[in-house]
Amino acid sequence: MDPFGDDTPVYVISVAAQLSGLHPQTLRTYDRMGLVSPGRTAGRGRRYSMRDIVMLREIQRLSQEEGINLSGIKHILELQRDNVRLREELAKAHAALEELANELESTRAVAARLAQQRRHGGPAGAPGADLVPIRRTGVVVWHERRSD
């Protein structure tokens, strides 16, 4: 489950201010600074999600309890977003690496079977004796080598 809550922008600024314990003008300032970017209605009215409310509370905590200025908080939030993005990219890279490792293992097994067949299968000119692997979009296809 998402630790920051729902992304659905439903709360008007007065409700978001009340839920976060902040003044509406503070929310406008945070929006201008890019700390929290609420959704917008067709008439440009701000609509805050529960994720935004949680973020507003965290900004307030960092400011009041940790004594971090707004510039520092903005930097922290950017680093947190980068961290999430990089973790997602790393997970995708791990999945791709695992897929390639499985593909390599499969290819090695096929190559070993073909080498064994070639050694025990008869003369060098026998069908299948000169098969070579050709890679096509993640799949190894074996073609017979032609000696033209």
C-alpha positions in Angstrom: 0.0 0.0 0.0 1.1 3.6 -0.7 2.6 5.1 2.5 1.6 8.6 1.4 -2.1 8.0 0.9 -4.5 8.5 -1.9 -3.7 10.8 -4.9 -7.3 11.8 -5.7 -7.4 15.6 -5.5 -10.7 16.3 -3.6 -10.1 18.8 -0.8 -10.5 22.5 -1.3 -7.8 24.7 0.3 -9.8 25.5 3.4 -10.4 21.8 4.2 -6.8 21.0 3.4 -5.6 23.7 5.7 -7.8 22.4 8.5 -6.7 18.8 8.0 -3.0 19.8 7.9 -3.2 22.3 10.7 -1.8 25.1 8.5 -3.1 28.4 7.4 -4.5 28.6 3.8 -1.9 31.2 2.9 0.9 28.8 4.0 -0.5 26.2 1.6 -0.4 28.8 -1.2 3.2 29.6 -0.4 4.1 25.9 -0.4 2.4 25.6 -3.8 4.3 28.6 -5.2 7.6 27.1 -3.9 6.8 23.7 -5.4 6.8 21.9 -2.1 3.3 20.6 -2.6 1.6 20.8 -6.0 -2.2 20.2 -5.6 -4.4 19.4 -8.5 -6.4 22.1 -10.2 -10.0 22.5 -11.2 -11.0 23.8 -14.6 -11.2 27.3 -12.9 -7.7 26.9 -11.5 -8.9 26.2 -7.9 -6.6 24.1 -5.8 -7.7 20.5 -4.9 -5.6 18.6 -2.4 -5.3 14.9 -2.1 -4.7 12.9 1.0 -1.1 12.4 -0.1 -0.8 16.2 -0.3 -2.2 16.5 3.3 0.3 14.0 4.6 3.1 15.9 2.7 1.9 19.2 4.3 2.1 17.6 7.7 5.6 16.3 7.0 6.7 19.7 5.8 5.4 21.2 9.0 7.1 18.6 11.1 10.5 19.1 9.4 10.1 22.8 9.8 8.9 22.9 13.5 10.5 19.8 15.0 13.7 19.5 13.0 14.3 23.3 12.4 14.8 22.8 8.7 14.2 25.9 6.5 11.8 25.7 3.5 14.7 25.6 1.0 16.2 22.6 2.9 12.8 20.9 3.0 12.4 21.4 -0.7 15.8 19.7 -1.2 14.9 16.8 1.1 11.6 16.2 -0.8 13.4 16.3 -4.2 15.9 13.7 -2.9 13.1 11.5 -1.6 11.4 11.7 -5.0 14.7 10.9 -6.7 15.2 8.0 -4.3 11.8 6.5 -5.1 12.4 6.9 -8.9 15.8 5.3 -8.7 14.5 2.4 -6.6 11.9 1.8 -9.3 14.6 1.9 -12.1 16.8 -0.4 -10.1 13.9 -2.9 -9.7 13.3 -2.8 -13.4 17.1 -3.3 -14.1 17.1 -6.3 -11.7 14.1 -7.8 -13.5 15.8 -7.3 -16.9 19.1 -8.8 -15.6 17.2 -11.8 -14.2 15.5 -12.3 -17.6 18.8 -12.1 -19.4 20.5 -14.5 -17.0 17.6 -17.0 -17.6 17.9 -16.5 -21.3 21.7 -17.0 -21.2 21.3 -20.2 -19.1 18.7 -21.5 -21.6 21.0 -20.7 -24.5 24.0 -22.4 -22.9 21.9 -25.5 -22.3 20.9 -25.6 -26.0 24.4 -25.0 -27.1 25.7 -27.8 -24.9 23.1 -30.2 -26.3 24.0 -29.2 -29.9 27.7 -29.6 -29.2 27.1 -33.1 -27.7 25.0 -34.0 -30.8 27.7 -32.8 -33.1 30.4 -34.8 -31.2 28.3 -38.0 -31.2 25.9 -37.5 -34.1 28.1 -38.4 -37.1 30.1 -36.7 -39.8 30.7 -32.9 -39.9 28.4 -32.6 -42.9 25.4 -34.1 -41.1 22.3 -32.0 -40.9 22.4 -29.6 -37.9 26.1 -29.9 -37.6 26.7 -26.2 -38.4 23.9 -24.5 -36.5 24.7 -21.1 -35.1 22.7 -18.9 -32.7 21.1 -15.7 -33.9 19.5 -13.3 -31.4 16.2 -11.8 -32.2 14.2 -9.7 -29.7 15.0 -11.7 -26.6 14.6 -15.1 -28.3 17.5 -17.2 -29.6 16.7 -18.7 -33.0 18.9 -21.4 -34.5 19.7 -21.3 -38.2 21.7 -23.7 -40.2 24.9 -22.2 -41.5 25.2 -22.2 -45.2 28.5 -22.7 -46.9 27.9 -20.9 -50.2 
